[in-house]
């Protein structure tokens, strides 16, 4: 039995390729959904590039804004002011949503100043509450992603599904959902039970595999690590998610970077790994 989700690729997985190469090579490889990274877009050619993606035949399943956190983060430290960061995210929505109706914009909290997680969670809910009507008017949704504990106080104030749902429930808007990245949440207590409880609030699914990291950007092809992919994929299906299963692999500052290898083979191996994981009891 083949994977029941659309097979997708996040552009960070093929970081060495240009945006145009991503679109052309994904399509040639039979990829069904693309998760766009705004950082790969040329600001002077956004219309051309987004039109290329929209006309590719692939679903634009999600978009990673260039500034996606409300507090600063290691990946995007500027601007530092939360209001200016929110304005950047608002601009990303207004600029990119018209090319991808029905897509989802992925967000996170950012690092808590002085470790004040309570403040960051409260203010993140407020900022998202303000952005949700805009997203709905544009015909798109927002998603909040809990990150791995390795990213706490660097990229995020939340690291469990339950913490993300606390914020999502505080937002209380139908345009707000949950991003599941298995690499980030697989080690939490009763992860499959938490996935099932999240139910249809899940609106983005990202997959890779785990080894003890050599760096903050060290992930493996699905099936090459220790994440219980079979159980988690089935729990996600049972929760009611019917979107794309998108491969998101970071692989830099490591001795055996996947970015230095055959990226077309990486795509085919990822698909095979996910299909094997789905079918393996």
N, C-alpha and C positions, 0 to 999 in steps of 0.2 A: 504494500500500500504506500502510495506517495504521500509526501507531507501535505496535510490538509490546509495549511496556510499558504498564502502567496509567498514565494521565495524572494526576499529582498536583500539589497546591499546598501549599507551606509557608506558614504563617500570617504570617510576617514579610513575605511578598510583598504582602499586603494589610494592612499595619500600621494604616492609618487605620480599618479596620473593627473592630467588636467581635467577640468569639468567636462570638456567635450569628449575626451577619451573615456571618462566614466560612462557617459551616456551611450556612446557608440559600442564600447566593449561589453557593457552590461547587457545591452540589447542583443548583441551577437551571441552572448553566452546563455541566453534564455532567461535572464533575470526578469522577474515579473513586477518588482517594485523597487523604487529608488528612494533612499532617504537623503535629502539634499543638505549639505553643509554650506551655510551662507558664506563662510570664510573662503570657499573655493570659487565664489562668484567674483567676476570683475565688475566693480561698481559702474563702469562706463558701458557695460554690455549686458546688463541684467535682463533687459527685455529679450535680447537675442538668445541668451543662454536659457532662461526660464521657458521661453517658447520652444526651444529645442527639446527640453525635458518633457514639457507638456505634450508635445507631438510625437514622442518616442514610442508610444504604445505601452510604456510602463506606468504603473500607478505611482504618483508621488505620495508615498505613504506618510512621510513626516518631513519636517524641516528643522534643522538645528540652527537657530539664530546665532549670529556672530557674538552677540551678548545675550546670554540666556539666563543669567542669574541676577538677582536683585541686589545682592551684596557682592563685593569683589571676590575674585577667584584667581587661582594661579594661572588658569588657561586664558582668562580675560580680565586682567587687573584694572583696566581703565574703560570708562570713567569710574571713579571711586564712589561718587555720590549715588545712592540708590534711586533718587528721582531721575537723574540723568540716565542711569542704566535702564530704568523702566521706559523712558522716552525712546531709547534706542530699540528696545524690544517692540514698542508700539510702532516705530517706523518700519521695522522688519515685517511686522504683520501687514501693515498697509501696503508695503512695496511688493511682497512676495505672494500673499494670499490670493490675489486675483488670478494668478497663473496655476493655482493648485486648489480648486474648490474641494472641500471635504478633507483636506489634509490636517495634520496635527503639528503644532509648534511645541517643541520640547523645552521645558524650563527646569531650573533647580533653584535652590535658595541662595547659594554662595556661602562664603565662610563667615561664621559668626564673629563679629567684633568682640574682642576680649572674652571669647567663649560664651557669649550671651545667646544661647540657642533659643531661649524663650522669646526674646525680642525678634530674632530672625524668623521664627515660625509664625509669630503673630503678624509681622509686617509683610511677609511673603503672602499670607492669606489675603491681606488687604490689597496688595498690589495686583494679585491675580483676580480678586473680586472686581477691581476697577477695569481690568483688561478683558474679562470674559464677555461683556456686552459687545465690545468692538469685534472680538473674534467671531461671535455669533452673527453679527451684522455682515461680516466678510465671508461667512459660510465655512469657517474653519473652527478648530478646537485647540485647546491648550492641554498640556500634559506635564505632570510633575514627576521628576525622577529621583528616587532615593539612591544615594551612591554608596559604594563600599566603604567600610570603616577606614580604609587607607586614605580616603579623601576628606574625612571629617576635619574641620578647622582649616581646610585648604581650599576645598571646592564646595563643601556642603555642611549643613547643620543637621541633616537627616540621613539615616542609613537603614531604616526598616520600612517595610510596606505599611505597617501600622502608623508610623510617624507621618508618612506621606498622606495617608488617608485622613489623618487628623486635620491636616491643612486643607485637603480637598473638600472634606465635609464642612470645614469652616468657610470655604468659598461658597459652597452651596449653589453652584450654577451648572446647568447641563452641558455647558461647553468646556467643563473642567474634568480631566481624567488623570489616569495613572500610567506612567511609563515604567514597564518592567524591563530591566536590563539584568539578565540572569547572572552575569559576572559580578554585578554589584550586590545582589540580594541572596545569592544561593546559600550563604552560610548562616542566614538568620534562622532562628528557632522555628520549626514546623513550617518551612517555606511553602510547601505545597498547600497546606491548610490555609495559610495567609493568602495565597494566590486565589484559591477558591472563594474565600470570603470577600476578596476585592471585587469579584464578579465582573459585571459589565462596565465598571469604572475603568478597567484596563483599556487603554486606547492606543498604546504603542508597545511593541515587543522587540527587544534587541537581544541577540544571542552571540556568544563566543564561548571560549572555554578557559579554564583556570589551571595555572601552575603557581607555585610560590613565586611572586613576581621578582624580577630583576630590577624593575623600575616601576614608576607609576603608570607607564604606558606599555604594559606587557600582557598581551592576551594571546590565546591560541585559537586555531581553527576548531569549530565545533566537532567534538568527538575525539580530540587529541588530548583532553585534560580530564579532570575529575568531577566536573559538575554533573549531577544526576539529570541529564537532559531529558531522558525518556519520561521520568516522573513529572518534571516541571512542564514539559510541553503538553502532556496529557492533562495536568492540572489547569493549565491556561486554557485549553480547549473546553474543559469542563466548566470553567468560570464563565464561558460564553464569548470569549474573544474570537473574532473571525477576520482579523486584519492580517497584515503582512508580518512574517517572521524575518526580521532584518539582521543580517550579520554585521556586527560592529566590532572591528578588531583594531586596537592600537598596538603598534609594535615598533617602538623606538627606544633608544638608549638601552638596548639589550644586545648580547653577543651574537644572537642568531635571528636578527630581525626578519620578519616575514616580508617587510617592504623591499628587501634586497633580493627576494626570490621571484618566482613566476606568479604574477598576480592573477593571470587567467586560470592557472592551476588552482590557486587559492580559492577562487570562486567555485570551481567544479568540486573541489574537495569539501568545501563548506556545505554545498548542497547535498552531496553524498553523505556527509557526516550527520546532517540534520535528518535525512530520510532514514538512515540507519538507527539513529537515536529514537525516532518516532516509533519505529517498528520493533525495536529490541525490547523484549519483556524483561 
